[in-house]
Amino acid sequence: MSDKENIHISSYKEHVSTWLALILLTFMTVFVSVFGAELRTLSVATAMIIATVKATAVGYYFMHLKYDPKIYKIMMATVLGLFVFFMLMITLDYITR
């Protein structure tokens, strides 16, 4: 495989739109934490879901995961799945106390 096959060029539009999406998600997190205070567990879960989406976007676009081999995507999906599993277990433990 030559070096030219591995080259990828990300447009400024792609970077700016990803950045704007991250800013919007940040505002959503702040909104949930300020106005969702009476929800407690739900606001924490919502904030964690938003943080997971933000981390995935950063990995996929800014760290160029979408251009990497499939094994890296599988590893990231595995870690994401484990994270969701443990967050559910923590939430269930918190709710049942």
Rosetta constraint file for C-alpha pairs under 8 A:
AtomPair CA 1 CA 5 HARMONIC 6.72 0.50
AtomPair CA 2 CA 6 HARMONIC 7.33 0.50
AtomPair CA 3 CA 7 HARMONIC 6.76 0.50
AtomPair CA 8 CA 67 HARMONIC 7.61 0.50
AtomPair CA 10 CA 14 HARMONIC 6.60 0.50
AtomPair CA 10 CA 15 HARMONIC 7.33 0.50
AtomPair CA 11 CA 15 HARMONIC 6.60 0.50
AtomPair CA 12 CA 16 HARMONIC 5.98 0.50
AtomPair CA 13 CA 17 HARMONIC 5.94 0.50
AtomPair CA 14 CA 18 HARMONIC 6.11 0.50
AtomPair CA 15 CA 19 HARMONIC 6.08 0.50
AtomPair CA 15 CA 61 HARMONIC 7.44 0.50
AtomPair CA 15 CA 62 HARMONIC 7.46 0.50
AtomPair CA 16 CA 20 HARMONIC 6.10 0.50
AtomPair CA 17 CA 21 HARMONIC 6.15 0.50
AtomPair CA 18 CA 22 HARMONIC 6.25 0.50
AtomPair CA 18 CA 57 HARMONIC 7.29 0.50
AtomPair CA 18 CA 61 HARMONIC 7.36 0.50
AtomPair CA 19 CA 23 HARMONIC 6.26 0.50
AtomPair CA 20 CA 24 HARMONIC 6.16 0.50
AtomPair CA 21 CA 25 HARMONIC 6.15 0.50
AtomPair CA 22 CA 26 HARMONIC 6.13 0.50
AtomPair CA 22 CA 54 HARMONIC 6.12 0.50
AtomPair CA 22 CA 57 HARMONIC 7.88 0.50
AtomPair CA 23 CA 27 HARMONIC 6.32 0.50
AtomPair CA 24 CA 28 HARMONIC 6.23 0.50
AtomPair CA 25 CA 29 HARMONIC 6.22 0.50
AtomPair CA 25 CA 50 HARMONIC 6.50 0.50
AtomPair CA 25 CA 54 HARMONIC 7.11 0.50
AtomPair CA 26 CA 30 HARMONIC 6.35 0.50
AtomPair CA 27 CA 31 HARMONIC 6.03 0.50
AtomPair CA 28 CA 32 HARMONIC 6.13 0.50
AtomPair CA 28 CA 50 HARMONIC 7.91 0.50
AtomPair CA 29 CA 33 HARMONIC 6.20 0.50
AtomPair CA 29 CA 46 HARMONIC 7.89 0.50
AtomPair CA 29 CA 47 HARMONIC 5.50 0.50
AtomPair CA 29 CA 50 HARMONIC 6.78 0.50
AtomPair CA 30 CA 34 HARMONIC 6.06 0.50
AtomPair CA 31 CA 35 HARMONIC 5.77 0.50
AtomPair CA 31 CA 36 HARMONIC 7.35 0.50
AtomPair CA 32 CA 36 HARMONIC 4.78 0.50
AtomPair CA 32 CA 37 HARMONIC 7.44 0.50
AtomPair CA 32 CA 43 HARMONIC 6.00 0.50
AtomPair CA 32 CA 46 HARMONIC 7.53 0.50
AtomPair CA 32 CA 47 HARMONIC 7.04 0.50
AtomPair CA 33 CA 37 HARMONIC 5.97 0.50
AtomPair CA 33 CA 43 HARMONIC 6.51 0.50
AtomPair CA 33 CA 44 HARMONIC 7.89 0.50
AtomPair CA 33 CA 47 HARMONIC 7.59 0.50
AtomPair CA 36 CA 40 HARMONIC 7.28 0.50
AtomPair CA 36 CA 43 HARMONIC 5.77 0.50
AtomPair CA 37 CA 43 HARMONIC 6.91 0.50
AtomPair CA 39 CA 43 HARMONIC 5.61 0.50
AtomPair CA 40 CA 44 HARMONIC 6.34 0.50
AtomPair CA 41 CA 45 HARMONIC 6.16 0.50
AtomPair CA 41 CA 91 HARMONIC 7.35 0.50
AtomPair CA 41 CA 95 HARMONIC 7.88 0.50
AtomPair CA 42 CA 46 HARMONIC 5.98 0.50
AtomPair CA 43 CA 47 HARMONIC 6.04 0.50
AtomPair CA 44 CA 48 HARMONIC 6.17 0.50
AtomPair CA 45 CA 49 HARMONIC 6.16 0.50
AtomPair CA 45 CA 91 HARMONIC 7.91 0.50
AtomPair CA 46 CA 50 HARMONIC 6.20 0.50
AtomPair CA 47 CA 51 HARMONIC 6.12 0.50
AtomPair CA 48 CA 52 HARMONIC 6.12 0.50
AtomPair CA 49 CA 53 HARMONIC 6.29 0.50
AtomPair CA 50 CA 54 HARMONIC 6.20 0.50
AtomPair CA 51 CA 55 HARMONIC 6.13 0.50
AtomPair CA 52 CA 56 HARMONIC 6.13 0.50
AtomPair CA 52 CA 80 HARMONIC 7.95 0.50
AtomPair CA 53 CA 57 HARMONIC 6.18 0.50
AtomPair CA 54 CA 58 HARMONIC 6.21 0.50
AtomPair CA 55 CA 59 HARMONIC 6.16 0.50
AtomPair CA 56 CA 60 HARMONIC 5.92 0.50
AtomPair CA 57 CA 61 HARMONIC 5.87 0.50
AtomPair CA 57 CA 62 HARMONIC 7.59 0.50
AtomPair CA 58 CA 62 HARMONIC 5.10 0.50
AtomPair CA 58 CA 63 HARMONIC 6.38 0.50
AtomPair CA 59 CA 63 HARMONIC 4.82 0.50
AtomPair CA 59 CA 64 HARMONIC 6.63 0.50
AtomPair CA 59 CA 65 HARMONIC 5.82 0.50
AtomPair CA 60 CA 64 HARMONIC 5.44 0.50
AtomPair CA 60 CA 65 HARMONIC 4.49 0.50
AtomPair CA 60 CA 66 HARMONIC 5.30 0.50
AtomPair CA 61 CA 65 HARMONIC 6.62 0.50
AtomPair CA 61 CA 66 HARMONIC 6.84 0.50
AtomPair CA 64 CA 68 HARMONIC 6.94 0.50
AtomPair CA 65 CA 72 HARMONIC 7.41 0.50
AtomPair CA 65 CA 73 HARMONIC 7.10 0.50
AtomPair CA 66 CA 73 HARMONIC 7.78 0.50
AtomPair CA 68 CA 72 HARMONIC 6.64 0.50
AtomPair CA 68 CA 73 HARMONIC 7.67 0.50
AtomPair CA 69 CA 73 HARMONIC 7.23 0.50
AtomPair CA 70 CA 74 HARMONIC 6.30 0.50
AtomPair CA 71 CA 75 HARMONIC 6.18 0.50
AtomPair CA 72 CA 76 HARMONIC 6.16 0.50
AtomPair CA 73 CA 77 HARMONIC 6.10 0.50
AtomPair CA 74 CA 78 HARMONIC 6.13 0.50
AtomPair CA 75 CA 79 HARMONIC 6.28 0.50
AtomPair CA 76 CA 80 HARMONIC 6.07 0.50
AtomPair CA 77 CA 81 HARMONIC 5.98 0.50
AtomPair CA 78 CA 82 HARMONIC 6.19 0.50
AtomPair CA 79 CA 83 HARMONIC 6.11 0.50
AtomPair CA 80 CA 84 HARMONIC 6.24 0.50
AtomPair CA 81 CA 85 HARMONIC 6.15 0.50
AtomPair CA 82 CA 86 HARMONIC 6.14 0.50
AtomPair CA 83 CA 87 HARMONIC 6.08 0.50
AtomPair CA 84 CA 88 HARMONIC 6.13 0.50
AtomPair CA 85 CA 89 HARMONIC 6.29 0.50
AtomPair CA 86 CA 90 HARMONIC 6.11 0.50
AtomPair CA 87 CA 91 HARMONIC 6.04 0.50
AtomPair CA 88 CA 92 HARMONIC 6.04 0.50
AtomPair CA 89 CA 93 HARMONIC 6.14 0.50
AtomPair CA 90 CA 94 HARMONIC 6.11 0.50
AtomPair CA 91 CA 95 HARMONIC 6.10 0.50
AtomPair CA 92 CA 96 HARMONIC 6.16 0.50
AtomPair CA 93 CA 97 HARMONIC 6.47 0.50
